[in-house]
Amino acid sequence: MEKYKKYMQKAAVTAALLLPALLVVLPVVLLLSGSLMDTWELEGYLSSVFTESGGYISWKLIPDYPSFANYGKLLFETPQFFVLFWNSVKLVVCILAGQLLVAVPAAWGFAVYQMRGSRMLFALYVVLMLLPFQVTMLSNYLVLNRLSLLNTHRAIILPAVFSTFPVFLSYGGFRSIPPQLLEAARIDGAGELTTFVKLGLPLGKSGLLSAMVLGFLEYWNQMEQPMAFLEDKALWPLSLYLPEITWGQAGFSFCASVITLIPAVFVFILGQDYLEQGIIYSGLKE
Amino acid sequence: MKKKKRFFGFFVFPGFTGILIFVLLPFGDVVRRSFTTAVTGQWSGIRNYETIFQNDAFRLAVGNTIRFTLVCIPLLVLTGFGAALMIHTLKNRRWVKSLYLLPLAMPTATIVLVWKMVFYRQGFLNLLLTRLGEQTGLWGMVGTDYLKSEAAFWVLVGSYIWKNMGYTVILWLTGLMGIPAELLEAARMDGAGRAKSLWYIVLPNLRGSLYTILILSFLNSFKIYREAYLTAGAYPDKSIYLLQHLFNNWFVNLELDKMAAAAVCTGGVLMIAIMALQKLWET
């Protein structure tokens, strides 16, 4: 009887967990299957949706006539897509590199050289991290305008480089290094910079890696800033281009969605441990 | 001591300079502007503040934003907790955690396509509901256009939960695993049932997790604008016209004086809320 109860319990838990799993997997499957259909098939399924005629959407998870035609068209006959893809890559890489240079040393400073005032400053960093973009939108605009950076990629990169979120995450990683270790290194005559490079970076790398993983996902998906500060569509990242595709070109938009999704999922799979670690670090309190 | 100060400066100063230039100084400028007129820059006292508080769009947006936050954050916290309790009993948690986290990695723009297929008038949801109605004979055809009616609010709540469930579950799980097993064992020995040990031992030990979850889910609640904007545009149904829409529309129309006043108000309220939350948790 006891065994039976346990078994039932397990079945219930599995069922309850399966539903959300379905909700996560289905959208991906939908995108994948749509991207492999040719234009005619897709139009047949979707026509009722965008012509507002009677009837409902229909779908097949395995297309009747699977084809890579839309991928081909998108990748080889749409140079615009490439431009935007590289825009996205450039923005993300520049932002993350800048954050490594600026935020990681700052996090080290906060973690290792604690003193009067440093705590207050750190609290300010936390508040800045939590302010939504809309609150700082106008101030961002004013400064970018003053420095005449509007409508350039630097308008997106520079403010993001000085974001305080990576400072906060890397700080979590550096705090997990036992202070005695650093003290020992100093007694052995290591300079402060050497301690940072030789001890801090390797031992606290989980924090900064999680900042990079979370940062990648965030900036790959970035929309508000480019929408506000980039007028020239040739400068846009992919995340803004996708919604511009109309229903008439549904085939394109499925393929473009899948291609946009790939780097994010790739980074997600590679960095899942760091992602989790980062989420946990964001919970460490002083 | 002096050396310490020098190195603190060495490491922190470059980043701080950037923050000063890109955030703090310009925000000071915004505060100044909130007391002046947009075009001529003349001192206008609190007129801008009066204008926005009498502005219907501002009131609507503030109301909706507060409503959205008050609905979705408790919902997220609770569903996340329920899921974490269940996942905690599993042996192999890794793939479950991956599944829950995956939506966090999916760019909004890619998922909006799916949302449209589901929530349009002739989309999957209505198809499903209509079939269900036919089967059971309880209702007829369902023809709600979820993105263009008040249902849009719940679509947003749903996609918020869908997207943010992952880290909530992870944080709850971390909290749950941090509770010493001896403590629960001792409670069981003393005859505490499952509900009792949940209430007296598990929950009090999770205060820290709750704090982080609240902060993060609040931070992310503003990002729902992406879904809202992409599914419904700059002027969506009244029920999901959020502060973010308003700021964006003011920005497009160059109504910078109103924006300045609203930014100062929103920023101020948020800052007070964050600090109050921090204080609340320290005591």
HADDOCK unambig.tbl for C-alpha pairs under 7 A between the chains (distance, minus, plus):
assign (segid A and resid 13 and name CA) (segid B and resid 86 and name CA) 6.20 0.50 0.50
assign (segid A and resid 21 and name CA) (segid B and resid 99 and name CA) 6.24 0.50 0.50
assign (segid A and resid 24 and name CA) (segid B and resid 99 and name CA) 6.85 0.50 0.50
assign (segid A and resid 24 and name CA) (segid B and resid 103 and name CA) 6.67 0.50 0.50
assign (segid A and resid 27 and name CA) (segid B and resid 114 and name CA) 6.15 0.50 0.50
assign (segid A and resid 48 and name CA) (segid B and resid 122 and name CA) 6.77 0.50 0.50
assign (segid A and resid 49 and name CA) (segid B and resid 120 and name CA) 7.00 0.50 0.50
assign (segid A and resid 49 and name CA) (segid B and resid 122 and name CA) 5.27 0.50 0.50
assign (segid A and resid 49 and name CA) (segid B and resid 123 and name CA) 6.58 0.50 0.50
assign (segid A and resid 55 and name CA) (segid B and resid 122 and name CA) 6.91 0.50 0.50
assign (segid A and resid 56 and name CA) (segid B and resid 122 and name CA) 4.71 0.50 0.50
assign (segid A and resid 56 and name CA) (segid B and resid 123 and name CA) 6.20 0.50 0.50
assign (segid A and resid 56 and name CA) (segid B and resid 127 and name CA) 6.07 0.50 0.50
assign (segid A and resid 57 and name CA) (segid B and resid 122 and name CA) 5.90 0.50 0.50
assign (segid A and resid 57 and name CA) (segid B and resid 123 and name CA) 5.40 0.50 0.50
assign (segid A and resid 57 and name CA) (segid B and resid 124 and name CA) 6.38 0.50 0.50
assign (segid A and resid 102 and name CA) (segid B and resid 14 and name CA) 6.66 0.50 0.50
assign (segid A and resid 102 and name CA) (segid B and resid 15 and name CA) 5.27 0.50 0.50
assign (segid A and resid 103 and name CA) (segid B and resid 15 and name CA) 6.38 0.50 0.50
assign (segid A and resid 105 and name CA) (segid B and resid 11 and name CA) 5.05 0.50 0.50
assign (segid A and resid 105 and name CA) (segid B and resid 12 and name CA) 6.61 0.50 0.50
assign (segid A and resid 106 and name CA) (segid B and resid 11 and name CA) 5.06 0.50 0.50
assign (segid A and resid 106 and name CA) (segid B and resid 12 and name CA) 4.14 0.50 0.50
assign (segid A and resid 106 and name CA) (segid B and resid 15 and name CA) 6.49 0.50 0.50
assign (segid A and resid 109 and name CA) (segid B and resid 8 and name CA) 4.94 0.50 0.50
assign (segid A and resid 109 and name CA) (segid B and resid 11 and name CA) 5.12 0.50 0.50
assign (segid A and resid 109 and name CA) (segid B and resid 12 and name CA) 5.69 0.50 0.50
assign (segid A and resid 113 and name CA) (segid B and resid 4 and name CA) 5.93 0.50 0.50
assign (segid A and resid 113 and name CA) (segid B and resid 8 and name CA) 5.64 0.50 0.50
assign (segid A and resid 127 and name CA) (segid B and resid 271 and name CA) 6.64 0.50 0.50
assign (segid A and resid 130 and name CA) (segid B and resid 219 and name CA) 5.65 0.50 0.50
assign (segid A and resid 132 and name CA) (segid B and resid 219 and name CA) 6.91 0.50 0.50
assign (segid A and resid 132 and name CA) (segid B and resid 222 and name CA) 6.39 0.50 0.50
assign (segid A and resid 134 and name CA) (segid B and resid 244 and name CA) 6.20 0.50 0.50
assign (segid A and resid 134 and name CA) (segid B and resid 247 and name CA) 6.36 0.50 0.50
assign (segid A and resid 135 and name CA) (segid B and resid 263 and name CA) 4.81 0.50 0.50
assign (segid A and resid 135 and name CA) (segid B and resid 266 and name CA) 6.72 0.50 0.50
assign (segid A and resid 135 and name CA) (segid B and resid 267 and name CA) 5.96 0.50 0.50
assign (segid A and resid 138 and name CA) (segid B and resid 260 and name CA) 6.93 0.50 0.50
assign (segid A and resid 139 and name CA) (segid B and resid 23 and name CA) 6.82 0.50 0.50
assign (segid A and resid 139 and name CA) (segid B and resid 26 and name CA) 4.80 0.50 0.50
assign (segid A and resid 139 and name CA) (segid B and resid 27 and name CA) 5.13 0.50 0.50
assign (segid A and resid 139 and name CA) (segid B and resid 30 and name CA) 6.00 0.50 0.50
assign (segid A and resid 140 and name CA) (segid B and resid 22 and name CA) 6.48 0.50 0.50
assign (segid A and resid 140 and name CA) (segid B and resid 23 and name CA) 6.87 0.50 0.50
assign (segid A and resid 140 and name CA) (segid B and resid 26 and name CA) 6.98 0.50 0.50
assign (segid A and resid 142 and name CA) (segid B and resid 26 and name CA) 6.67 0.50 0.50
assign (segid A and resid 143 and name CA) (segid B and resid 22 and name CA) 6.45 0.50 0.50
assign (segid A and resid 143 and name CA) (segid B and resid 26 and name CA) 6.08 0.50 0.50
assign (segid A and resid 159 and name CA) (segid B and resid 22 and name CA) 6.14 0.50 0.50
assign (segid A and resid 162 and name CA) (segid B and resid 15 and name CA) 6.19 0.50 0.50
assign (segid A and resid 162 and name CA) (segid B and resid 18 and name CA) 5.84 0.50 0.50
assign (segid A and resid 162 and name CA) (segid B and resid 19 and name CA) 5.82 0.50 0.50
assign (segid A and resid 217 and name CA) (segid B and resid 105 and name CA) 5.77 0.50 0.50
assign (segid A and resid 221 and name CA) (segid B and resid 107 and name CA) 4.89 0.50 0.50
assign (segid A and resid 221 and name CA) (segid B and resid 108 and name CA) 6.51 0.50 0.50
assign (segid A and resid 239 and name CA) (segid B and resid 109 and name CA) 5.55 0.50 0.50
assign (segid A and resid 242 and name CA) (segid B and resid 109 and name CA) 6.00 0.50 0.50
assign (segid A and resid 243 and name CA) (segid B and resid 109 and name CA) 6.29 0.50 0.50
assign (segid A and resid 243 and name CA) (segid B and resid 230 and name CA) 6.63 0.50 0.50
assign (segid A and resid 257 and name CA) (segid B and resid 110 and name CA) 4.64 0.50 0.50
assign (segid A and resid 261 and name CA) (segid B and resid 106 and name CA) 6.23 0.50 0.50
assign (segid A and resid 261 and name CA) (segid B and resid 107 and name CA) 6.65 0.50 0.50
assign (segid A and resid 261 and name CA) (segid B and resid 110 and name CA) 6.92 0.50 0.50
assign (segid A and resid 264 and name CA) (segid B and resid 105 and name CA) 5.80 0.50 0.50
assign (segid A and resid 264 and name CA) (segid B and resid 106 and name CA) 6.65 0.50 0.50
assign (segid A and resid 265 and name CA) (segid B and resid 105 and name CA) 6.33 0.50 0.50
assign (segid A and resid 268 and name CA) (segid B and resid 105 and name CA) 6.40 0.50 0.50
assign (segid A and resid 279 and name CA) (segid B and resid 167 and name CA) 6.59 0.50 0.50
assign (segid A and resid 280 and name CA) (segid B and resid 171 and name CA) 6.37 0.50 0.50
assign (segid A and resid 283 and name CA) (segid B and resid 209 and name CA) 6.79 0.50 0.50
assign (segid A and resid 283 and name CA) (segid B and resid 212 and name CA) 5.14 0.50 0.50
